[in-house]
Amino acid sequence: MRTRSFASGLAALALLAAALSCQNINVDTAIVDPCTFDHGTGKYAAPFDLMIENDDPAVEIWYTDDGVTVPTQGGAGCTQYTVPINIDRTTIIRAKGFKTGLRASDERSATFTFVWTRGADMPGTGDFWGRSLFGCAELGGLIYCVGGLQKTGATIATVDTVLKYNPVEDSWSTAPPISAPRQCAETVSFGDKLYVIGGADFEGTAVNIVQEYDPDGDDGAGVWTVKTAMPTPRYGHKVSVLGTKIFVFGGRSGSTNLDVVEAYEPSTDSWTEDYEPMPIAGRDFGLGVVSGKAYLFGGNPSGISDKVQVYDSVSDNWSTATDLPFGLNYLQAASFGGKIYIIGGNNSLGTTVATVEEFDPSGNGNAGSWTTKTAMPHARCAFGVTVDSTYIYCLSGLKSTGEYNSFNDIYEPGADN
């Protein structure tokens, strides 16, 4: 009877230990109980406040949010938890509990994944709604938004002003204006300078102006310099850096869609014109670069297109790739991690979309393959786009014809699996 009673007692203790374990309570009273989170690992679409708790109110909770540092009590890179933590982008939280006389708790961690987050909206004065058809490029860790059409109240005007967005500080400032108000002025960074090429005035007259921006000029205030004009005035074109030159593709001049390809060499301030023309003349397409080749997506040659044209600047030859899943114009394309992301635009029904399509140039026997990704929070066209090492930034633009937004939506391709 004693043997049976002793065995039964052990079994009961084991069951009790298991029950306590399931409740996140330690049987070992020499160690602090683990902390708990009120949100679990997963994907989130909206920001939230994370609460970290411990069943002993006398326990100090310390955490880290860089995904690397092990939490210690008062350690470098560690923060004591006192109020809920606002989580608004992909974050790994690691937490431990500490109490005098006891060993620190086991670590608890969770990964909160945000495919899309929202940065500070594009600023403006008065009743500002946003911009469309502006140049956008990254230089020195800052994102420049150059010129474009700006809506304030009921007024839409072509502007010469330049806005700067700092992703680290999530803040906006201004840079010196360009030489004259322009819309559709394509902007690209090359080396440590920024180049604004072509565009149109408010009446839609194409221009061939080229300006170079040096952020270190004028004792760090930044300065614009007019360079050799582009041979062909145009707007609705796209530009990309290929090798040592900035190539300009297509666009429109007057009532004519262009197939003209020209290239600007910053080191000599000169243009070259004798390149193979685009197989399909067009404007308002998207452009991305992978492995030294430029990919032109959709646009409006004579109706909204789903075609993909591929240019190899080394051989000066054109080829085609797998068509877009559907026709688009006023879209944007962003190259990231060997793929190109086609974002937003207008479809053939005239609807402004929020879709994101990932193009893999190596897929489908190197003809390119498509994968649908998580859509933008806000549909838009004629907006600005640029990238850094982690994110794709989608800035302002049109919600629909004449309806502007100032939203700054930030996409993390690495989180969209």
Buried (B, 14 or more C-beta within 10 A) or exposed (E): EEEEEEEEEEEEEEEEBEEEEEEBEBEEEEBBBBBBBEBEEEBBEEEBEBEBBBBEEEBBBBBBBEEEBEBBBEEEEBBEBEEEBEBBBBBBBBBBBBBEEBEBBEBBBBBBBBBBBBBBBBEBEEEBBBBBBBBBBBBEEBBBBBBBBBBBEEEBEBBBBBBBBBBEEEEBEEBBBBEBBBBBBBBBBBEEBBBBBBBBBEEEEBBBBBBBBEBEBEEEEBBBEEBEBBBBBBBBBBBBBBEEBBBBBBBBBEEEBBBBBBBBBBEEEEBBEEBBEBBBBBBBBBBBBBEEBBBBBBBBBEEBBBBBBBBBBEEEEBEEBBBBBBBBBBBBBBBBEEBBBBBBBBBBEEEBBBBBBBBBBEBEEEBBBBEEBBBBBBBBBBBBBBBBEBBBBBBBBBBBEEEBBBBBBBBBBEBBE
